[in-house]
């Protein structure tokens, strides 16, 4: 039976592409949403349409069996899955592809590939699921490299060892999210980390991008689950000690968390596990306006009850996801536990919501033990829209619509003013650059000291100028995020797309220390050049 192939131009598998009829209906709905005339669909690219330059380098015979330079593999690995990436793919523009794709089978293969790249001065980019939306996996566009190699880690995909006493597991870094959960499930465990990219992202990718999971409070980032890491660098292997906690100097794990492949390639990690939940409770709570709902989220996040989900959708976001008709903001609230019923937690959360003007149907507030209550009603509609969103991006690009998201975080005392200024800047940019469009907001995560707002932009593009329009909007909104004290990224990572603002966000002394670490571990600057820091000559 033929193996399913990933789309080289977009999200998911080739057999998951919407039919022409489905795309037509999607275009009609989008046109109505944006208030424009008919949106036509550009056909997706085919492999036989691509004209990639000839590979500049050839792997040595000792690595030939784990390397490939086929058109499909080079195209698949040369882009992530951002709006910019998909537009370039739809334009059949693969002007700067990788020369070779390596598929190491184990850690020793990773060492050998890096040794080859270091010796021959080849840029080397780690590749997990290819779900980067910030330009984090593509080859460098400049520098005196003789070629570029994508190192696909997905054959290192096993749970190697489970420590049931400490409730932790040693896991290879290339395992994709679904496979990881399938291997843990028979033992009653879960990593409990579910980013939106879960289906096509890997443990190693989560670690080096400081991935944010689906759960909105308490354990929000992969950081919380890392017990130790093992990393292959051009100067040797580094492995941190397994410990529940330590005060022995700066954390070696933290140096690699968020390093985005510039210091080394994570080969495996010990990860803290969770028991699989058996009790669940959920509700969708309506609020008269977004700021009222934000006050309720703040109160819940500071109450110490730690809901698994506490997403707040503004009226526009609620309407677009099908949670309501746009008449109110909606909080998607859920609790879960592997140990105890949830009535007291849900009751307290409902009291807090009521104190801030929230309304919840009584039948939606009761707890359940068998079915996840968040699958029902408005909460279920939002969840379904959330999971389908990556699959729709290809069609959005095909219709010529400009889309982008801005995910940030800010402390509570600054949120109202921050939100007003970011929303105003985004709406102004959309009107000025595209003529019209929509700007919506939701909270993806909530902390005792502040929320993580997530702004989504959709606007009609001019055919052939979508990337320029996207760039102008990206520039305008990102400038306001940084100026008003937010972070340029809460969970999407920095990559190349966020570099101009990341360079301004980080302290200068830290930048010097990061560059020094880069020189120590990767002295020839071959690993992911241009991500986080520029290579030094």
C-alpha positions in Angstrom: 0.0 0.0 0.0 1.4 3.4 -1.0 2.6 5.6 1.8 0.6 8.8 2.3 2.5 11.8 1.2 2.6 15.2 2.8 1.7 18.2 0.7 4.9 20.0 -0.3 2.9 23.2 -0.7 0.8 23.3 2.4 -0.7 21.6 5.5 -1.5 17.9 5.8 -1.5 15.0 3.4 -2.1 15.2 -0.3 -5.4 13.2 0.0 -6.7 15.8 2.5 -7.0 18.6 -0.1 -10.6 19.9 -0.3 -12.5 19.1 -3.4 -13.2 21.8 -6.0 -16.8 22.0 -4.8 -15.7 22.4 -1.2 -13.2 25.1 -2.2 -16.0 26.9 -4.1 -18.2 26.9 -1.0 -15.3 28.1 1.2 -14.6 30.9 -1.3 -18.3 32.0 -1.3 -18.3 32.1 2.5 -15.0 34.0 2.7 -16.2 36.6 0.1 -19.4 37.2 2.2 -17.3 37.5 5.3 -15.0 40.0 3.8 -17.7 41.9 1.8 -16.1 41.4 -1.6 -17.1 39.9 -4.9 -16.2 36.5 -6.2 -13.0 34.9 -5.0 -11.3 32.7 -7.6 -9.2 29.6 -6.6 -5.6 29.2 -7.9 -4.8 25.5 -8.4 -2.3 24.0 -6.0 1.1 23.3 -7.5 2.2 19.9 -8.8 5.6 18.3 -8.5 6.1 18.2 -12.2 5.7 22.0 -12.4 8.7 22.6 -10.2 12.1 23.6 -11.6 14.6 23.4 -8.8 18.2 24.2 -9.3 20.6 21.3 -9.4 22.0 20.2 -6.0 25.3 22.0 -5.3 26.6 19.1 -3.2 26.5 15.4 -3.1 26.6 13.3 0.1 29.6 11.0 0.7 29.1 7.4 -0.1 28.9 6.7 3.7 25.8 8.8 4.0 24.2 8.1 0.6 21.7 5.6 1.9 20.1 8.1 4.3 20.1 11.1 2.0 18.0 12.1 -0.9 17.9 14.9 -3.4 14.5 14.2 -5.1 12.4 17.2 -6.2 9.6 16.3 -3.9 11.8 15.9 -0.8 13.7 19.1 -1.4 10.5 21.1 -2.0 8.8 19.6 1.1 11.7 20.5 3.4 12.5 24.0 2.0 9.5 25.8 3.5 7.5 25.7 6.7 3.7 26.3 6.7 3.3 30.1 7.2 1.3 32.3 5.0 4.5 33.5 3.3 5.6 29.9 2.8 2.4 28.7 1.2 2.1 31.8 -1.1 5.7 31.1 -2.4 4.8 27.4 -2.9 1.6 28.4 -4.8 3.7 30.6 -7.0 5.9 27.6 -7.8 8.8 29.7 -6.3 11.5 27.4 -4.9 14.4 29.6 -5.8 16.5 28.6 -2.8 15.9 24.9 -2.0 17.9 22.5 0.1 20.4 20.6 -1.8 20.1 17.4 0.2 17.6 16.0 2.7 19.1 13.6 5.3 17.0 11.1 7.3 19.1 9.9 10.2 18.0 6.6 11.7 19.7 7.1 15.1 21.9 9.5 17.0 25.1 8.2 15.4 23.7 9.1 12.0 22.9 12.6 13.3 26.6 12.9 14.4 27.8 11.7 11.0 25.6 14.2 9.1 26.7 17.1 11.2 30.4 16.1 10.8 29.9 16.2 7.1 28.2 19.5 7.1 30.8 21.0 9.4 33.7 19.7 7.4 32.3 20.9 4.0 30.8 24.1 5.4 27.2 23.2 4.6 24.3 25.0 6.3 22.4 22.4 8.4 18.8 22.9 9.4 17.0 20.5 11.8 13.5 19.5 10.5 10.8 17.9 12.6 7.3 18.1 11.2 7.9 21.2 9.1 5.1 23.1 10.8 7.1 26.3 11.5 5.1 29.5 10.7 8.0 31.9 11.3 10.6 30.9 8.6 12.4 28.5 11.0 13.2 25.6 8.7 14.3 27.0 5.4 17.8 27.3 4.0 19.8 30.6 4.5 19.5 33.1 1.7 23.0 34.4 2.2 26.4 33.4 3.5 29.4 31.6 2.0 28.0 28.1 2.5 28.8 25.5 -0.2 25.3 24.1 0.1 22.4 23.4 2.5 21.2 20.2 4.2 17.8 19.6 5.9 18.1 17.0 8.7 14.8 15.3 9.1 14.5 13.7 12.5 11.3 11.8 12.1 12.9 8.3 12.0 14.0 8.9 15.6 10.4 8.3 16.7 10.3 5.9 19.7 9.6 6.1 23.4 12.7 4.3 24.6 12.1 4.0 28.3 9.4 4.7 30.9 10.1 5.3 34.5 6.8 4.5 36.2 8.0 5.5 39.7 9.0 9.0 38.7 6.3 9.2 36.0 8.7 10.2 33.2 9.8 8.8 29.8 12.9 8.9 27.6 11.7 9.8 24.2 13.4 10.3 20.8 13.1 13.8 19.5 11.7 13.0 16.1 8.4 11.4 17.2 5.3 13.2 15.9 2.6 14.1 18.4 0.0 11.4 17.5 2.7 8.6 17.5 4.0 9.8 20.9 0.5 9.7 22.5 -0.2 6.3 20.8 3.0 4.9 22.5 2.1 6.3 25.9 -1.6 5.5 25.9 -1.3 1.7 26.7 0.5 2.6 29.9 -2.1 5.1 31.0 0.1 8.1 30.4 0.0 11.3 28.3 2.5 14.1 27.8 -0.5 16.4 27.8 1.0 18.8 25.3 -1.3 19.5 22.3 -0.2 22.4 20.2 -2.4 23.2 17.2 0.3 21.7 15.0 0.2 18.5 17.1 -0.4 16.2 14.1 2.6 17.4 12.2 5.1 18.5 14.8 7.7 16.6 16.9 8.9 16.5 20.4 12.3 18.0 19.4 10.5 20.8 17.5 8.4 21.5 20.6 11.5 21.7 22.8 13.6 24.0 20.6 10.7 26.4 19.8 9.3 26.5 23.4 6.0 25.2 22.0 2.8 26.3 23.7 0.2 23.5 24.2 -3.6 23.6 23.9 -4.1 23.8 27.7 -4.5 27.4 28.8 -3.3 27.5 32.4 -0.6 25.9 34.6 1.4 23.7 32.2 1.2 25.9 29.1 4.6 25.4 27.5 6.8 22.4 26.8 9.3 23.9 29.3 7.2 22.5 32.2 7.6 18.9 31.0 11.4 18.8 30.2 13.3 16.8 32.8 16.6 16.5 30.8 17.8 16.8 27.2 20.4 15.2 25.0 21.8 17.3 22.2 24.2 16.7 19.3 26.3 19.7 18.5 29.2 20.2 16.0 31.6 20.1 19.0 30.1 17.0 20.8 27.1 15.6 22.6 25.7 17.4 25.6 23.4 15.6 28.1 21.9 17.2 31.1 21.3 15.3 34.4 17.8 14.0 35.2 16.5 16.0 38.2 13.1 17.1 39.4 14.7 20.5 40.1 18.0 22.0 40.7 19.6 25.3 41.9 23.0 24.5 40.5 23.7 27.5 38.4 22.0 28.4 35.1 20.0 25.5 33.8 21.6 23.6 30.9 18.1 22.5 29.7 17.1 26.1 29.5 20.0 26.9 27.2 18.5 24.6 24.6 14.8 25.3 25.2 13.9 27.9 22.6 17.3 27.6 20.8 15.6 26.9 17.5 18.3 24.6 16.2 21.2 27.1 16.3 23.1 25.4 19.1 22.6 21.7 18.4 20.0 19.1 17.4 18.0 17.5 20.2 18.2 13.7 19.8 16.2 12.6 22.9 14.8 13.9 26.1 13.4 12.7 29.4 9.9 14.2 29.7 7.6 14.4 32.7 4.3 12.6 32.0 0.7 12.9 33.3 -1.9 10.3 34.1 -4.6 10.2 31.4 -7.6 12.2 32.5 -10.9 10.4 33.3 -13.0 13.3 34.7 -13.9 16.2 32.4 -16.2 19.2 32.8 -16.8 22.1 30.4 -18.9 25.1 29.6 -19.2 28.0 27.2 -19.9 31.3 29.0 -21.1 34.4 27.2 -20.1 37.9 28.2 -21.5 41.3 27.1 -18.2 42.4 25.9 -14.6 41.2 25.5 -13.1 43.3 28.4 -15.7 42.0 30.8 -14.7 38.5 29.8 -11.1 39.4 30.3 -11.8 40.4 33.9 -13.3 37.0 34.5 -10.3 35.3 33.0 -8.0 37.3 35.2 -10.0 36.3 38.3 -10.0 32.7 37.3 -6.3 32.6 36.6 -5.6 34.2 40.0 -7.9 31.8 41.9 -5.6 28.8 41.7 -8.2 26.5 40.2 -6.2 26.0 36.9 -8.7 25.1 34.2 -7.4 23.0 31.3 -9.0 25.5 29.0 -9.9 29.1 29.5 -10.0 30.6 26.1 -11.8 34.0 25.6 -13.1 34.8 22.1 -14.2 38.3 21.1 -17.5 38.5 19.3 -15.9 38.4 15.9 -13.9 35.4 16.7 -16.9 33.7 18.3 -19.0 34.3 15.1 -16.2 33.1 12.8 -15.8 29.8 14.7 -19.5 29.2 15.0 -19.7 29.6 18.7 -22.5 32.3 18.3 -23.7 34.9 15.8 -21.3 37.6 17.0 -23.6 39.1 19.6 -21.3 38.4 22.6 -17.8 37.3 23.7 -17.5 33.7 24.7 -15.3 32.0 27.2 -14.5 28.3 26.5 -13.9 26.8 29.9 -12.9 23.2 30.7 -11.5 21.2 33.6 -10.0 17.7 33.6 -8.5 15.4 36.1 -7.2 11.8 36.4 -7.8 11.8 40.1 -11.0 13.5 41.2 -14.5 14.8 40.2 -14.6 18.4 39.2 -17.8 19.9 40.7 -16.1 22.3 43.2 -13.7 23.7 40.5 -16.5 24.2 38.0 -18.8 25.7 40.6 -16.1 28.2 41.6 -15.4 29.2 38.0 -19.1 29.7 37.3 -19.3 31.9 40.4 -16.4 34.0 39.1 -18.0 34.3 35.7 -21.3 35.4 37.1 -19.6 38.0 39.2 -18.3 39.5 36.0 -21.5 39.4 34.0 -21.1 36.0 32.4 -24.1 33.8 31.4 -23.9 30.0 31.1 -26.8 27.7 30.3 -27.4 25.5 33.4 -27.2 22.2 31.5 -23.8 23.1 30.1 -22.2 23.6 33.6 -22.6 20.1 34.9 -19.6 17.8 35.0 -19.2 14.6 33.0 -16.9 11.6 33.4 -17.3 9.8 30.0 -17.5 12.5 27.3 -15.6 15.7 27.1 -18.1 18.4 27.6 -16.1 20.8 25.5 -17.3 18.9 22.4 -20.8 20.2 22.8 -22.5 23.5 21.9 -20.5 26.7 21.4 -17.4 25.1 23.0 -17.5 22.2 20.6 -17.9 24.5 17.6 -14.8 26.5 18.7 -12.8 23.3 19.2 -13.7 22.0 15.8 -12.8 25.3 14.2 -9.5 25.4 16.1 -8.5 21.9 14.9 -9.4 22.6 11.3 -7.8 26.0 11.0 -4.4 24.8 9.7 -6.1 22.8 6.9 -7.9 25.9 5.7 -4.8 28.0 5.2 -4.0 26.5 1.8 -7.4 27.4 0.5 -7.2 30.9 2.0 -4.0 31.4 0.0 -5.5 29.9 -3.1 -8.3 32.5 -3.0 -5.9 35.4 -2.8 -6.8 36.3 0.8 -4.1 37.8 3.1 -4.0 36.1 6.5 -1.7 36.5 9.5 -1.8 36.0 13.2 0.0 37.9 16.0 0.3 36.0 19.2 1.7 37.9 22.2 1.5 38.3 26.0 1.1 41.3 28.3 0.6 41.8 32.0 -3.0 42.4 33.2 -2.6 46.0 34.3 -1.6 47.0 30.7 -3.9 44.7 28.8 -6.9 47.1 28.2 -4.8 49.8 26.7 -2.5 47.4 24.9 -5.5 45.7 23.3 -7.0 49.0 22.2 -3.8 50.1 20.6 -3.0 46.8 18.9 -6.5 46.4 17.6 -6.5 50.0 16.3 -3.2 49.5 14.5 -4.3 46.2 13.0 -7.6 47.6 11.7 -5.8 50.7 10.4 -3.2 48.5 8.6 -5.9 46.3 7.1 -7.9 49.2 5.8 -4.9 51.1 4.5 -3.2 48.2 2.8 -6.1 46.0 1.7 -9.1 48.3 1.7 -11.1 46.1 4.1 -10.9 43.0 6.2 -11.4 41.6 9.7 -9.4 41.7 12.9 -10.4 39.4 15.7 -8.8 38.4 19.0 -8.9 35.5 21.4 -6.9 34.5 24.5 -4.9 31.3 23.9 -3.4 31.1 27.4 -4.0 32.8 30.8 -1.5 33.4 33.6 -2.0 34.9 37.0 -0.1 38.0 35.8 -1.4 38.4 32.3 -3.1 36.9 29.2 -1.7 35.7 25.9 -3.9 37.6 23.3 -3.9 36.2 19.7 -5.0 38.5 16.9 -6.1 37.1 13.5 -6.2 39.1 10.3 -8.0 38.3 7.1 -8.2 40.7 4.2 -8.7 40.6 0.4 -5.3 40.6 -1.3 -4.3 41.9 -4.7 -3.3 39.0 -7.0 0.5 39.0 -7.2 1.0 41.4 -4.3 -0.1 39.3 -1.4 3.4 39.0 0.1 4.0 42.7 -0.1 0.6 43.4 1.6 1.3 40.7 4.2 4.8 42.2 4.9 3.3 45.7 5.4 0.7 44.5 7.8 3.3 42.3 9.6 5.5 45.4 10.0 2.8 47.7 11.2 1.3 45.4 13.9 4.6 44.0 15.1 5.9 47.5 15.7 3.0 48.3 18.0 3.4 44.9 19.9 7.0 45.8 20.7 6.4 49.5 21.4 3.6 48.7 23.8 5.6 46.2 25.8 4.3 42.9 24.5 6.4 39.9 23.3 6.9 39.4 19.6 5.9 35.8 20.1 4.3 33.8 22.8 4.5 30.3 21.3 5.2 30.5 17.5 8.9 31.0 18.0 11.2 33.6 16.4 12.6 32.0 13.2 13.5 34.6 10.6 10.2 36.3 10.3 10.3 37.7 13.9 14.0 38.5 14.0 13.8 42.3 13.6 11.6 42.6 16.7 13.2 39.9 18.6 16.5 41.7 18.3 14.9 44.7 20.0 13.1 42.7 22.6 16.0 40.8 24.1 18.6 42.5 26.3 21.8 43.4 24.6 23.9 41.6 27.2 21.9 38.4 26.6 22.4 38.7 22.9 26.2 38.8 23.4 25.9 35.7 25.7 23.8 33.8 23.1 26.3 34.6 20.4 29.1 33.4 22.6 27.2 30.1 23.2 26.8 29.8 19.4 30.5 30.2 18.9 31.4 27.7 21.5 29.0 24.9 20.3 28.9 25.7 16.5 32.1 27.6 15.8 31.7 27.4 12.0 28.1 28.7 12.2 26.5 25.9 10.2 23.4 25.4 12.3 20.2 27.2 11.1 22.1 30.4 10.0 20.1 33.6 10.5 17.7 32.2 13.1 17.9 34.1 16.5 21.4 35.4 15.7 23.4 36.2 12.5 26.4 33.9 11.8 29.7 35.5 12.5 32.4 35.6 9.8 
